[in-house]
Amino acid sequence: MPNQSEPDPIGRVFSAIADPTRRAIVERLVRGPATVTEVAAPLAMSLPAVMQHLQVLEAAGVIVTEKVGRVRSCRVEPAALRAGEQWLSRQRTDWERQLDRLDDYLQEGK
């Protein structure tokens, strides 16, 4: 089995957003910053559970939180999501190139 070291930054992003609850949180925060209470409101879970999800997202660099007084606010960190999007785009380009080559090969056989 390969060495299971710490995932790279893009791996951490994909790992963090693999969970549907965390994806819902990111989708909410893409619309704009929100307090933890606002993020938690539509979720059917306790505030400590929401906080754990937020910690995973923050550790992956997907969101940033800050506390002002007694209120903790969250916002999306676009650079982390952009890095994931760029990786996917490069993969899609490679996949499309391979499919085009396959199509060319299949067309030659007709």
N, C-alpha and C positions, 0 to 999 in steps of 0.2 A: 504494500500500500504506500502511495506517495506520502511524503512528509506533509502533515496537516498543520502548517504554520499559520500564523495570523493572515486572514484574507487581505488582499490588496484593497485600496480605497473603493474601486468599482465593485469588488466582491462584497464589501461591507454595505454598499448602497443596495445592491440587489438582494442581499440577505435581509436587510432591514425592511424592504418593501415587499418581501415575499409573503408577509402576513397580511391578510385582508383587513384587519383592524388598523394596522399601521398605514396601509394604502388609503383607507378612508380618512385617516387623520391628515395625511399629506394632501389628499384631494380637498379637504376643508381648508387647509392652510395655503393652498395655491390661490384661493380666492382672497386671501389677505390674512394678516396677523390676527391671532385670537388668544384670549386668556385660556389657561388650562381648564377652567370651569366651562367656558364656551366650547372647547374641543370635546370635553367629556359629556356634555349635555345629551347629544343624540346617541351615545354609546350605551349599550346595556351591560355596564360593568362598573365596578367600584372606582372611586377616584385613585386609590393606590394602584390598581391595575392599569389605569390610563397612564399614570405617571411612569410605570415600568415601560410601557410602549414608547412614551416620549423619550425616555432615557436611551432606549435602543436606537431610535431615530437620531437623537442628538449625538450619540457615540459614533454613528455612521456618517455624521456630517450632513445629514439630510435636512435637519432643522436646527435652529438656534433658539435657545430660551434665555430669557433674562428676567430678573426679579427686580421690581420697583416697589418698594414698600412691602406690602403683603401680597401683591399680585404678581404672578408669574405669567409672562406672555411668551408665545411661540410664533415663529415665522419660518418659512421655507428658506433653505439655503440653495439658491438656484444653481450655483456652480456644481454641486454634487450631482444634482439631477441631470444637468447638462453633460457631465462626464459620462454618465450612464447612457444617455441618449446618443452621444457621439460614438460610444463603443458599439451600440446596437446598429447605428447607421453604417459603420465600417463593416460589420458582419453582414448586414443586408446587402451591401454592395458586393461582397465576396460571394454570397449565396446566389445573387442574381447573375453574376458572371458565370458561375458554375452551371446554373440552369440554362443560360444562353448557350454554353458550350454543348450541353447535353442535347438541347433542341437542335443545334447545328448538326450534331452527329446523327440524330434521329432523322432529320430532313435529308441527309446524304444517303441514307439507307432506302429511301422511297424510290 
